[in-house]
Amino acid sequence: MAYVTARLLARAPGSGRVPAALRSASTRLHDGPIGQAEAAAAADRFDLKAYMADKARRIDAALDRAVPLRYPERLHESMRYSLLSAGKRIRPILALASCELVGGDEATAMPVACAVEMLHVMSLIHDDLPCMDNDDLRRGRPSNHRVFGEGTAVITGDALIALAFEHVAAATASVPADRVLRAVAEYGSAMGPEGLVAGQFVDIDSEGKAVGVGVLEYIHLHKTARLLEAAAACGVIVGGGGDAEVESVRRYARCVGQLFQVVDDILDVTKTTEELGKTAGKDVASGKTTYPKLMGLEKAQELAQTLVVKAEAELHGFDRVKAAPLRHLARYIADRQN
């Protein structure tokens, strides 16, 4: 199976590096037109569904270990309620796939993968609060504040953001200290006043106002794409990648992040609450500017396809087999139905 081949090429158990024999095998796939055709065929046969299911199981197990149930029990119950709920785990999978892209292994990137999910879940808990987006549903079940109360929801988000940085610093093993520090700084930048928080603020501040494409893109490049960028960049950083590789993967993830939001906006007006697992039509009802509202549904769908092409173009300089998860992930996000 192509998925198994990709994992063998991407991982070396216990080493954090791909063995020379496997690196050579990967290289031989590209020797001559026949080898290039074989590599292309293997990459195109990649089973993303199996890959994502396998990665999600491993991520869930790592998250479960990272947040054990301890005193104060209700705080940890609240953290686990949201963190271990059935999400797609796109951000942590992106971190793992990016690490493997540059020859790192899954174990090396698991702490940064768990951390980005903690940061993401924190943003969802706070986003659902009555003072923010005021949503009662998240991932197909009641939002955190509907179960634990608003005060506990705020504190739960605070706990998760602190734990995320601690987890990167304390749990990352066999990675030079300067790279761990760089990953911590990457996540701090992604979450702060020039990252997700900035996008969230402008989003709230723009409700009910007429805004153009420039403001809309600012919101989503910061609120959504920036954390995806950080997940991908941190995967490459701890995997030992160089600056050029970090920036290529960052640009890929920026396209994927904007794509994610364009598709989210499309689904908000084309799917039901039951299909989405969250309240459908809420953006329109609250007066938010969305891509379909600003440019029409057809143009928004065309933009989504353009972003897929741009994302894939950023992967052209990487080994085709190792890049298969990222290439197929972009297509998955474009085609998702919830």
N, C-alpha and C positions, 0 to 999 in steps of 0.2 A: 504494500500500500504506500502511496506517495507520502502520506502523513508520517508513517514510520521512517521512511527514508529521510524526510526532512528533519525529524527528531535526532536521528543518528548523526546527521551532518552537523546539527546545531549544538549537540551536547556531548560532553565527555564526562561521565560520572566521576565525581570527586575531584576533578581537576580544574574546572572553570575555563577550560580551553578545549578546542577541538583537536583530537590527535592528528599528527602529521599525515597518517595514512588516510584519514577521512578527509582532511583538507585536500590531499592530492586527488582523492576520488572525486571530490566536488569539482576540482579544477579540470580533471579529465573530461567531465561532462561537457566542457566548453571547447575541447580541442577539435577543431574542424567542424564543418557543416553538419555532419551526422551527430556529433556530440552536442552541438548547440540545439539541434532538433530534439534530441533525447531530453535535454535539460528543460526545454520549453514544454515538452509533453508532460514531464514529471511535475513541473510547477502548475500546469493547467489542471492536472488531475488531483491536485491537493484537496484533501477533505477537510474543509474549514469547520464543518459541524463537529466532527470527531475531535479536531484539535481544540476547539473552544470548550467542548464538554470536558475533555481531559484537563485542560488548564484550569477551568473553573472549579473542578473538584479539588485540585491541589491548592488553589487560592483559598477556597472555602475552609479547607483543613488548616491552612496557615493562619487565617483570620480567627478561626475558632481557638487555636492555641494562643494567639496574641492577646485575646480578650477573654480570659477565664472568668467564670462567675465567682466573685469574691465580694467582701464587704467594701463599701455599702452595696448590698445586693440589688436594690432597685436601680441605682445608677448603672451598674453593669448589665442588668437585664435590659435596660433601655438601650445601651450601646449595642448589645448583641441583637436586640430586636431589629434594629435598622441595618446594622452592619452585615448580619447573616441572612437577611431577607433575599429572596430570589431575584437577583439582578443579573444583567448580562455580563458583568465583569469586564467590560471593554477596556477600561483604563489600565487595570492591572495586567490583562492579557497583552496589551500594547507594550507595557514595560518589559514583560518577559520575552515577547517576540523581538523587540528591538535589541535586547541584550544578546539573544541567540543569533541575531543577524550579524553581529560583529565578532562572533566566536565565543561569547560568554555562555554560561550555563544557567539553567533555571534557578538553582539554589542561590546563586550569587545575586540574582535580581529579585528574589521573592520578598525581601524586606521593603524595597522601594515599590514593589507591586502592591503589597499590603498597605503601605503608607498612602499611596494615591487613592486607594479605595476608601480608606478612612477619611481622607480629605474630601473626597467626592460625596460620601454619605453625610458628612457634616454639613456640606452645602445644601443637600437635599432636605435635611431636617430643618435647617433654618429657613430655607426657601418656602417650606410648607406652612410656616407659622402664620397666624392671622394678621400680624403686622407686615408680612411680606406678601407672598402669593396667595395665602389663605386657602390651602388645598387639603382636603380631608382624606385623599387617597394617594398612596405611593407604592409602586410595585405590586399593585393588586390587593393591597390591604390597608387598613387605617393608618394614617400618618402618625409619626411618633407622638406628636403633641395630643392627638386624639386618644391615645392609649395611656400615656404617662403624664400628661399635663404640660402646659406651656413652659413653666419654670424648669421642669426636668428636661424638656426637649432642648432648651437653650444650654443648660449645663452639659447635656450629653454631647452636643456639638462642640462645646468648648473642650471637653475631655478628649474627643476624637482628634481634634486638630493638634492638641499637645502630644497625644500618644503617637501620632503619625511621625512627628519629628524625632521623638525619643526612639521609635522603632527603627528608623533609618540609621540613627547614630549608634544604637546599641546592638542591633541584630545583624547588621551587614558584616559578613566575615570574608577574609581573604581578599579584601579590596584595599588598596593604598588609602591612607587617611585623607590625602588631599582630594581624592575622588569621592569619598564619602561626604566630605565637607562641601564639595561642589554640588552633590545631589541635594543636600540639605538646603543650600542656598537656592538651588533651582526651584524647589518646592515652595520656599518662602516667597520668592519672587512671583511665582504662579498664583499664590493665594492672596497676596497683599494689595496695597492701594494702586498698583500698576498691573494687577492681574484680575483674578476672579472677583474680588471685592469691588474693584472699579467697575467691572461689567455689570455686577449686580446693582450697584448704586445708580448707574446711568439708566439701567433698565427700569428701576422703580421711579426714578425722577422723570422718565419720559412717558409714563402712563398718561393717556389722555391727550398727549401732545402730538402735533404733526412733526414727524422726524423723517429725514431722508435716508438714502442707502448708506451714507457715510456713518451716521450715528448707529444705524442698525448693525452694520458690520463691526463697529467698535464694540458694541454690547456683546455680540456673540463671539468675536475673536478673544475677548477677555473673559467673559462669563463661562463659556464652554470650551473654546479651543485651547486656551492657555494651559489648562490643567492636562489636557491630552498631550500637548507639546511637551510639558514637563515630564509626563510619564514616559514618553518615548525617549526624550533626551536623557533621563536618568538611567533608563535601561542601557543605552549605549555607553554612558559614562562609567557605570559600574562594570560593564562588560569589557572595558578596556579600549573602546573606540577612540579615534582621533577627533579633533575639532571639526574637520570637514564632514566626517560621518555624523557627528552630533547635529550639525546644522542641516544636512540633507534630510535626516530623519525628523528633525524639528519642522522643516517646511512641509514634509509629508503629513505630519500630524496636524499642522495648522489647517491644511486643506481638509483633512478628515474631520477636524473639529467644526469647521464651518459647515461642512457637509452634514454632519450630525444634526446641527441646528436647523438647517434648511429642511431636511427630511422631517425633523420634529414638528416644524411649523406646518408642513404639508399634511402630516398625519393628524395634527390637531383639528384640521377642517375636513378630513376625509374618513376618519375612523370614529368608532363609538367608544364610550367610556370603558365598556367591557373588553373591547379589543386592545385598548391602550393600557389598561391597568391603572389609569389616572383619569382625572376629569377631562373629557374632550370638550373642545370649543371654548375653553376657559380664557385663552389669550384674546380671542375676539371679544368675548363678553366683558373683559376687564379693560378693553380699549388699548391693548398693547399693539405696537407695530410689529408685523411679521412679514416674512418674505412673500407669501401669497397675497397678503393684503397690499403690500407696496408695489409688487411687480406682476401680480396675477399668478394663478396656479400653474399655468403652462410654462411661463418664464421661470418660475421657481424650480420646476422639474428639470428644465434645461440647464439651469445653474447647477443643480445637483450632479448632473452627468458631466458637466465641465470640470467640476471639482474632483470627481473620480479620476478623470484623465490626468489632471495636474498632480494629484497625489501619487499615482502610479509612475509618472514621469520622474519623480524624485527618487525612485528606487532603481532606476536603470543602471546606476553604477555599482550595485551590489550583486552578489551571487544570486542567480535567479531562483534556485531551489530554496535558499535560506530566506529570500525575500517573499516567498509564496504566502506565508501567513499574513503579512502586512498588505500585500496586493489584494488578496481575497477578503481581508477585513474591510478594506475600503469599499469593495463591491457589496459586501454584506450590509454595511451601514446604509448604502444607497438604496438597497432593496428591502430593508427591514419593514415590518408591518406593525411594529409596536415599540 
